[in-house]
Amino acid sequence: MFGVPVTGMGSYTSVVRADGSIFGHGQGMSTTNEGEAVTWTATGLGRFGPGGSVSYRGMLFFRTTSKKLARLNNTCGAFEYEVDPKGSTVSKFWEWK
C-alpha cells in the first residue's frame, strides 16, 4: 500500500439477491513488516460470470494508527475483486480522492 509491503486477511460474506445480483460486506486487516496494522470494512455488489466466475465492485473504508499508512485514515477506496472458475482471485483498489 503506497509502496509499503503489507500482508492482508479478511472475511467477506455475500448473499445472492432475487434478481441474481450479489450483495456483500466484510472486514479485514493488513499488517506491515514492522507489525503496524490498517483495518478495513467493505461493501460491494457482484455478479456471476461464465463457468462460475464472480466479479465484485465496491468500496473499502480504512482505519489505522500506522504512521506510514496514516493517509488512509478517513479515506475510502474503490475495489475490484475477481474470482475465476478455478477459484483464483485478483483484487485491486484505488484511493478515492
N, CA, C and O atoms as a GROMACS GRO file, in nm:
protein
  388
    1MET      N    1   0.085  -0.117   0.000
    1MET     CA    2   0.000   0.000   0.000
    1MET      C    3   0.089   0.123   0.000
    1MET      O    4   0.169   0.142   0.091
    2PHE      N    5   0.075   0.205  -0.101
    2PHE     CA    6   0.156   0.326  -0.115
    2PHE      C    7   0.305   0.295  -0.104
    2PHE      O    8   0.380   0.373  -0.046
    3GLY      N    9   0.346   0.182  -0.158
    3GLY     CA   10   0.486   0.143  -0.157
    3GLY      C   11   0.531   0.073  -0.031
    3GLY      O   12   0.648   0.038  -0.019
    4VAL      N   13   0.441   0.051   0.065
    4VAL     CA   14   0.473  -0.018   0.189
    4VAL      C   15   0.425  -0.163   0.175
    4VAL      O   16   0.306  -0.186   0.156
    5PRO      N   17   0.516  -0.262   0.185
    5PRO     CA   18   0.473  -0.402   0.175
    5PRO      C   19   0.379  -0.439   0.290
    5PRO      O   20   0.407  -0.408   0.406
    6VAL      N   21   0.269  -0.506   0.258
    6VAL     CA   22   0.173  -0.550   0.360
    6VAL      C   23   0.129  -0.693   0.331
    6VAL      O   24   0.138  -0.742   0.218
    7THR      N   25   0.081  -0.758   0.435
    7THR     CA   26   0.017  -0.888   0.424
    7THR      C   27  -0.124  -0.871   0.478
    7THR      O   28  -0.144  -0.814   0.586
    8GLY      N   29  -0.223  -0.920   0.403
    8GLY     CA   30  -0.361  -0.896   0.444
    8GLY      C   31  -0.443  -1.022   0.460
    8GLY      O   32  -0.410  -1.129   0.410
    9MET      N   33  -0.554  -1.004   0.534
    9MET     CA   34  -0.653  -1.109   0.550
    9MET      C   35  -0.787  -1.044   0.578
    9MET      O   36  -0.793  -0.929   0.622
   10GLY      N   37  -0.893  -1.117   0.552
   10GLY     CA   38  -1.024  -1.062   0.576
   10GLY      C   39  -1.132  -1.166   0.562
   10GLY      O   40  -1.107  -1.280   0.523
   11SER      N   41  -1.252  -1.125   0.594
   11SER     CA   42  -1.370  -1.209   0.584
   11SER      C   43  -1.477  -1.129   0.511
   11SER      O   44  -1.500  -1.012   0.542
   12TYR      N   45  -1.542  -1.192   0.414
   12TYR     CA   46  -1.642  -1.122   0.333
   12TYR      C   47  -1.760  -1.216   0.314
   12TYR      O   48  -1.743  -1.330   0.270
   13THR      N   49  -1.878  -1.171   0.347
   13THR     CA   50  -2.000  -1.251   0.338
   13THR      C   51  -2.087  -1.196   0.227
   13THR      O   52  -2.107  -1.074   0.217
   14SER      N   53  -2.138  -1.284   0.144
   14SER     CA   54  -2.221  -1.243   0.031
   14SER      C   55  -2.356  -1.314   0.032
   14SER      O   56  -2.368  -1.426   0.080
   15VAL      N   57  -2.457  -1.245  -0.021
   15VAL     CA   58  -2.591  -1.300  -0.034
   15VAL      C   59  -2.636  -1.279  -0.178
   15VAL      O   60  -2.624  -1.169  -0.232
   16VAL      N   61  -2.688  -1.384  -0.239
   16VAL     CA   62  -2.743  -1.372  -0.374
   16VAL      C   63  -2.885  -1.318  -0.362
   16VAL      O   64  -2.968  -1.375  -0.290
   17ARG      N   65  -2.913  -1.210  -0.431
   17ARG     CA   66  -3.044  -1.147  -0.428
   17ARG      C   67  -3.138  -1.214  -0.529
   17ARG      O   68  -3.094  -1.289  -0.615
   18ALA      N   69  -3.265  -1.185  -0.516
   18ALA     CA   70  -3.367  -1.246  -0.603
   18ALA      C   71  -3.341  -1.220  -0.751
   18ALA      O   72  -3.376  -1.302  -0.836
   19ASP      N   73  -3.280  -1.106  -0.783
   19ASP     CA   74  -3.252  -1.074  -0.924
   19ASP      C   75  -3.123  -1.137  -0.975
   19ASP      O   76  -3.085  -1.115  -1.090
   20GLY      N   77  -3.054  -1.215  -0.890
   20GLY     CA   78  -2.930  -1.281  -0.930
   20GLY      C   79  -2.804  -1.202  -0.898
   20GLY      O   80  -2.693  -1.255  -0.912
   21SER      N   81  -2.818  -1.076  -0.857
   21SER     CA   82  -2.700  -0.999  -0.818
   21SER      C   83  -2.653  -1.045  -0.681
   21SER      O   84  -2.725  -1.116  -0.610
   22ILE      N   85  -2.533  -1.005  -0.644
   22ILE     CA   86  -2.473  -1.046  -0.518
   22ILE      C   87  -2.443  -0.922  -0.436
   22ILE      O   88  -2.381  -0.828  -0.486
   23PHE      N   89  -2.486  -0.920  -0.310
   23PHE     CA   90  -2.454  -0.811  -0.219
   23PHE      C   91  -2.364  -0.867  -0.110
   23PHE      O   92  -2.391  -0.974  -0.056
   24GLY      N   93  -2.256  -0.795  -0.078
   24GLY     CA   94  -2.164  -0.845   0.023
   24GLY      C   95  -2.108  -0.736   0.112
   24GLY      O   96  -2.112  -0.617   0.078
   25HIS      N   97  -2.057  -0.779   0.226
   25HIS     CA   98  -1.988  -0.688   0.318
   25HIS      C   99  -1.885  -0.769   0.396
   25HIS      O  100  -1.898  -0.890   0.410
   26GLY      N  101  -1.784  -0.699   0.445
   26GLY     CA  102  -1.680  -0.770   0.517
   26GLY      C  103  -1.590  -0.678   0.594
   26GLY      O  104  -1.610  -0.556   0.600
   27GLN      N  105  -1.488  -0.740   0.654
   27GLN     CA  106  -1.389  -0.665   0.730
   27GLN      C  107  -1.258  -0.741   0.727
   27GLN      O  108  -1.255  -0.862   0.704
   28GLY      N  109  -1.150  -0.668   0.750
   28GLY     CA  110  -1.020  -0.732   0.749
   28GLY      C  111  -0.912  -0.638   0.794
   28GLY      O  112  -0.938  -0.528   0.843
   29MET      N  113  -0.788  -0.683   0.774
   29MET     CA  114  -0.675  -0.600   0.812
   29MET      C  115  -0.553  -0.638   0.729
   29MET      O  116  -0.543  -0.749   0.676
   30SER      N  117  -0.463  -0.546   0.720
   30SER     CA  118  -0.332  -0.569   0.659
   30SER      C  119  -0.227  -0.522   0.758
   30SER      O  120  -0.249  -0.424   0.830
   31THR      N  121  -0.113  -0.591   0.762
   31THR     CA  122  -0.005  -0.551   0.851
   31THR      C  123   0.123  -0.527   0.770
   31THR      O  124   0.148  -0.594   0.670
   32THR      N  125   0.201  -0.431   0.816
   32THR     CA  126   0.331  -0.404   0.755
   32THR      C  127   0.432  -0.504   0.810
   32THR      O  128   0.403  -0.578   0.904
   33ASN      N  129   0.550  -0.506   0.752
   33ASN     CA  130   0.658  -0.594   0.802
   33ASN      C  131   0.698  -0.558   0.944
   33ASN      O  132   0.753  -0.642   1.016
   34GLU      N  133   0.672  -0.432   0.986
   34GLU     CA  134   0.705  -0.388   1.121
   34GLU      C  135   0.592  -0.413   1.220
   34GLU      O  136   0.605  -0.380   1.338
   35GLY      N  137   0.480  -0.471   1.173
   35GLY     CA  138   0.369  -0.503   1.262
   35GLY      C  139   0.263  -0.395   1.275
   35GLY      O  140   0.170  -0.410   1.355
   36GLU      N  141   0.275  -0.286   1.200
   36GLU     CA  142   0.169  -0.185   1.202
   36GLU      C  143   0.050  -0.237   1.124
   36GLU      O  144   0.067  -0.310   1.026
   37ALA      N  145  -0.071  -0.200   1.165
   37ALA     CA  146  -0.191  -0.254   1.103
   37ALA      C  147  -0.281  -0.145   1.046
   37ALA      O  148  -0.285  -0.032   1.096
   38VAL      N  149  -0.351  -0.180   0.941
   38VAL     CA  150  -0.460  -0.100   0.888
   38VAL      C  151  -0.580  -0.194   0.878
   38VAL      O  152  -0.570  -0.303   0.823
   39THR      N  153  -0.695  -0.150   0.932
   39THR     CA  154  -0.815  -0.231   0.924
   39THR      C  155  -0.908  -0.170   0.820
   39THR      O  156  -0.899  -0.052   0.787
   40TRP      N  157  -0.997  -0.254   0.770
   40TRP     CA  158  -1.092  -0.206   0.669
   40TRP      C  159  -1.228  -0.273   0.688
   40TRP      O  160  -1.238  -0.384   0.741
   41THR      N  161  -1.329  -0.204   0.644
   41THR     CA  162  -1.461  -0.261   0.625
   41THR      C  163  -1.496  -0.236   0.480
   41THR      O  164  -1.446  -0.141   0.418
   42ALA      N  165  -1.582  -0.319   0.424
   42ALA     CA  166  -1.615  -0.307   0.282
   42ALA      C  167  -1.759  -0.346   0.255
   42ALA      O  168  -1.819  -0.426   0.327
   43THR      N  169  -1.813  -0.287   0.150
   43THR     CA  170  -1.945  -0.323   0.099
   43THR      C  171  -1.934  -0.326  -0.053
   43THR      O  172  -1.869  -0.240  -0.112
   44GLY      N  173  -1.996  -0.426  -0.115
   44GLY     CA  174  -1.986  -0.435  -0.259
   44GLY      C  175  -2.101  -0.509  -0.323
   44GLY      O  176  -2.182  -0.573  -0.256
   45LEU      N  177  -2.106  -0.498  -0.455
   45LEU     CA  178  -2.204  -0.568  -0.537
   45LEU      C  179  -2.130  -0.656  -0.635
   45LEU      O  180  -2.021  -0.621  -0.682
   46GLY      N  181  -2.187  -0.770  -0.667
   46GLY     CA  182  -2.122  -0.862  -0.760
   46GLY      C  183  -2.220  -0.924  -0.857
   46GLY      O  184  -2.341  -0.904  -0.851
   47ARG      N  185  -2.160  -1.002  -0.947
   47ARG     CA  186  -2.241  -1.076  -1.044
   47ARG      C  187  -2.165  -1.203  -1.080
   47ARG      O  188  -2.042  -1.207  -1.076
   48PHE      N  189  -2.240  -1.304  -1.116
   48PHE     CA  190  -2.180  -1.429  -1.162
   48PHE      C  191  -2.144  -1.416  -1.308
   48PHE      O  192  -2.213  -1.347  -1.384
   49GLY      N  193  -2.036  -1.483  -1.348
   49GLY     CA  194  -1.991  -1.482  -1.486
   49GLY      C  195  -1.981  -1.623  -1.540
   49GLY      O  196  -2.029  -1.718  -1.478
   50PRO      N  197  -1.920  -1.637  -1.655
   50PRO     CA  198  -1.907  -1.768  -1.720
   50PRO      C  199  -1.833  -1.870  -1.633
   50PRO      O  200  -1.734  -1.836  -1.568
   51GLY      N  201  -1.881  -1.992  -1.632
   51GLY     CA  202  -1.812  -2.102  -1.566
   51GLY      C  203  -1.805  -2.094  -1.415
   51GLY      O  204  -1.725  -2.165  -1.353
   52GLY      N  205  -1.886  -2.009  -1.354
   52GLY     CA  206  -1.883  -1.995  -1.209
   52GLY      C  207  -1.794  -1.882  -1.160
   52GLY      O  208  -1.774  -1.869  -1.039
   53SER      N  209  -1.741  -1.802  -1.249
   53SER     CA  210  -1.662  -1.687  -1.207
   53SER      C  211  -1.752  -1.584  -1.138
   53SER      O  212  -1.874  -1.584  -1.156
   54VAL      N  213  -1.689  -1.498  -1.058
   54VAL     CA  214  -1.762  -1.393  -0.987
   54VAL      C  215  -1.683  -1.264  -0.998
   54VAL      O  216  -1.560  -1.266  -0.992
   55SER      N  217  -1.753  -1.153  -1.014
   55SER     CA  218  -1.691  -1.022  -1.026
   55SER      C  219  -1.759  -0.926  -0.928
   55SER      O  220  -1.881  -0.910  -0.932
   56TYR      N  221  -1.681  -0.863  -0.841
   56TYR     CA  222  -1.733  -0.768  -0.743
   56TYR      C  223  -1.676  -0.629  -0.768
   56TYR      O  224  -1.566  -0.614  -0.820
   57ARG      N  225  -1.755  -0.528  -0.731
   57ARG     CA  226  -1.711  -0.389  -0.727
   57ARG      C  227  -1.767  -0.329  -0.600
   57ARG      O  228  -1.881  -0.357  -0.563
   58GLY      N  229  -1.687  -0.246  -0.532
   58GLY     CA  230  -1.739  -0.187  -0.410
   58GLY      C  231  -1.644  -0.085  -0.350
   58GLY      O  232  -1.554  -0.034  -0.416
   59MET      N  233  -1.668  -0.057  -0.222
   59MET     CA  234  -1.591   0.044  -0.151
   59MET      C  235  -1.532  -0.013  -0.023
   59MET      O  236  -1.595  -0.092   0.047
   60LEU      N  237  -1.409   0.030   0.005
   60LEU     CA  238  -1.337  -0.004   0.128
   60LEU      C  239  -1.326   0.123   0.213
   60LEU      O  240  -1.310   0.233   0.160
   61PHE      N  241  -1.336   0.106   0.344
   61PHE     CA  242  -1.322   0.218   0.438
   61PHE      C  243  -1.213   0.181   0.537
   61PHE      O  244  -1.222   0.078   0.604
   62PHE      N  245  -1.110   0.264   0.547
   62PHE     CA  246  -0.988   0.230   0.620
   62PHE      C  247  -0.975   0.303   0.753
   62PHE      O  248  -1.028   0.413   0.772
   63ARG      N  249  -0.902   0.237   0.848
   63ARG     CA  250  -0.864   0.296   0.976
   63ARG      C  251  -0.726   0.242   1.014
   63ARG      O  252  -0.697   0.124   0.996
   64THR      N  253  -0.642   0.332   1.066
   64THR     CA  254  -0.508   0.287   1.108
   64THR      C  255  -0.447   0.384   1.208
   64THR      O  256  -0.482   0.502   1.212
   65THR      N  257  -0.355   0.331   1.288
   65THR     CA  258  -0.271   0.416   1.373
   65THR      C  259  -0.128   0.417   1.319
   65THR      O  260  -0.040   0.480   1.378
   66SER      N  261  -0.105   0.348   1.206
   66SER     CA  262   0.026   0.343   1.144
   66SER      C  263   0.067   0.479   1.091
   66SER      O  264  -0.009   0.545   1.020
   67LYS      N  265   0.187   0.522   1.126
   67LYS     CA  266   0.237   0.648   1.072
   67LYS      C  267   0.264   0.637   0.922
   67LYS      O  268   0.240   0.732   0.847
   68LYS      N  269   0.313   0.520   0.878
   68LYS     CA  270   0.344   0.501   0.736
   68LYS      C  271   0.218   0.502   0.649
   68LYS      O  272   0.223   0.543   0.533
   69LEU      N  273   0.106   0.455   0.705
   69LEU     CA  274  -0.017   0.444   0.627
   69LEU      C  275  -0.125   0.542   0.672
   69LEU      O  276  -0.242   0.525   0.639
   70ALA      N  277  -0.086   0.644   0.749
   70ALA     CA  278  -0.182   0.737   0.808
   70ALA      C  279  -0.270   0.806   0.705
   70ALA      O  280  -0.383   0.845   0.737
   71ARG      N  281  -0.222   0.822   0.584
   71ARG     CA  282  -0.304   0.891   0.484
   71ARG      C  283  -0.430   0.812   0.447
   71ARG      O  284  -0.520   0.865   0.383
   72LEU      N  285  -0.438   0.683   0.489
   72LEU     CA  286  -0.558   0.604   0.466
   72LEU      C  287  -0.673   0.642   0.560
   72LEU      O  288  -0.789   0.615   0.528
   73ASN      N  289  -0.642   0.704   0.675
   73ASN     CA  290  -0.749   0.742   0.767
   73ASN      C  291  -0.845   0.838   0.699
   73ASN      O  292  -0.805   0.930   0.628
   74ASN      N  293  -0.973   0.814   0.723
   74ASN     CA  294  -1.080   0.898   0.668
   74ASN      C  295  -1.081   0.898   0.516
   74ASN      O  296  -1.124   0.996   0.454
   75THR      N  297  -1.036   0.790   0.456
   75THR     CA  298  -1.045   0.776   0.310
   75THR      C  299  -1.123   0.650   0.277
   75THR      O  300  -1.144   0.563   0.362
   76CYS      N  301  -1.165   0.644   0.154
   76CYS     CA  302  -1.227   0.522   0.106
   76CYS      C  303  -1.159   0.486  -0.025
   76CYS      O  304  -1.102   0.570  -0.094
   77GLY      N  305  -1.169   0.360  -0.058
   77GLY     CA  306  -1.107   0.310  -0.179
   77GLY      C  307  -1.206   0.229  -0.260
   77GLY      O  308  -1.281   0.148  -0.205
   78ALA      N  309  -1.207   0.250  -0.389
   78ALA     CA  310  -1.288   0.167  -0.478
   78ALA      C  311  -1.213   0.036  -0.500
   78ALA      O  312  -1.091   0.037  -0.516
   79PHE      N  313  -1.285  -0.076  -0.502
   79PHE     CA  314  -1.218  -0.202  -0.525
   79PHE      C  315  -1.283  -0.283  -0.636
   79PHE      O  316  -1.402  -0.268  -0.665
   80GLU      N  317  -1.202  -0.368  -0.696
   80GLU     CA  318  -1.246  -0.472  -0.790
   80GLU      C  319  -1.193  -0.603  -0.736
   80GLU      O  320  -1.079  -0.610  -0.690
   81TYR      N  321  -1.275  -0.706  -0.740
   81TYR     CA  322  -1.234  -0.838  -0.692
   81TYR      C  323  -1.289  -0.940  -0.790
   81TYR      O  324  -1.410  -0.947  -0.812
   82GLU      N  325  -1.201  -1.018  -0.848
   82GLU     CA  326  -1.239  -1.116  -0.950
   82GLU      C  327  -1.204  -1.256  -0.902
   82GLU      O  328  -1.096  -1.280  -0.848
   83VAL      N  329  -1.295  -1.349  -0.922
   83VAL     CA  330  -1.272  -1.490  -0.892
   83VAL      C  331  -1.295  -1.567  -1.022
   83VAL      O  332  -1.402  -1.560  -1.081
   84ASP      N  333  -1.193  -1.641  -1.066
   84ASP     CA  334  -1.210  -1.717  -1.191
   84ASP      C  335  -1.276  -1.852  -1.161
   84ASP      O  336  -1.292  -1.888  -1.044
   85PRO      N  337  -1.315  -1.927  -1.265
   85PRO     CA  338  -1.384  -2.054  -1.243
   85PRO      C  339  -1.307  -2.156  -1.159
   85PRO      O  340  -1.367  -2.246  -1.101
   86LYS      N  341  -1.174  -2.143  -1.151
   86LYS     CA  342  -1.093  -2.236  -1.070
   86LYS      C  343  -1.076  -2.188  -0.927
   86LYS      O  344  -1.015  -2.258  -0.845
   87GLY      N  345  -1.128  -2.068  -0.895
   87GLY     CA  346  -1.118  -2.015  -0.760
   87GLY      C  347  -1.002  -1.921  -0.736
   87GLY      O  348  -0.986  -1.871  -0.624
   88SER      N  349  -0.920  -1.896  -0.838
   88SER     CA  350  -0.810  -1.799  -0.823
   88SER      C  351  -0.867  -1.658  -0.818
   88SER      O  352  -0.965  -1.628  -0.886
   89THR      N  353  -0.806  -1.572  -0.738
   89THR     CA  354  -0.858  -1.437  -0.721
   89THR      C  355  -0.755  -1.331  -0.757
   89THR      O  356  -0.634  -1.353  -0.749
   90VAL      N  357  -0.806  -1.215  -0.798
   90VAL     CA  358  -0.726  -1.096  -0.820
   90VAL      C  359  -0.804  -0.980  -0.761
   90VAL      O  360  -0.922  -0.963  -0.790
   91SER      N  361  -0.738  -0.900  -0.678
   91SER     CA  362  -0.805  -0.782  -0.622
   91SER      C  363  -0.720  -0.659  -0.648
   91SER      O  364  -0.597  -0.664  -0.649
   92LYS      N  365  -0.790  -0.548  -0.667
   92LYS     CA  366  -0.725  -0.419  -0.688
   92LYS      C  367  -0.807  -0.315  -0.613
   92LYS      O  368  -0.929  -0.328  -0.601
   93PHE      N  369  -0.740  -0.211  -0.562
   93PHE     CA  370  -0.815  -0.099  -0.509
   93PHE      C  371  -0.743   0.030  -0.537
   93PHE      O  372  -0.622   0.034  -0.556
   94TRP      N  373  -0.822   0.137  -0.540
   94TRP     CA  374  -0.773   0.271  -0.570
   94TRP      C  375  -0.825   0.367  -0.466
   94TRP      O  376  -0.941   0.361  -0.426
   95GLU      N  377  -0.737   0.456  -0.422
   95GLU     CA  378  -0.778   0.560  -0.330
   95GLU      C  379  -0.874   0.654  -0.402
   95GLU      O  380  -0.846   0.701  -0.512
   96TRP      N  381  -0.987   0.682  -0.340
   96TRP     CA  382  -1.084   0.774  -0.398
   96TRP      C  383  -1.059   0.911  -0.336
   96TRP      O  384  -1.082   0.932  -0.217
   97LYS      N  385  -1.012   1.003  -0.421
   97LYS     CA  386  -0.979   1.138  -0.372
   97LYS      C  387  -1.089   1.233  -0.403
   97LYS      O  388  -1.080   1.351  -0.369
   0.00000   0.00000   0.00000
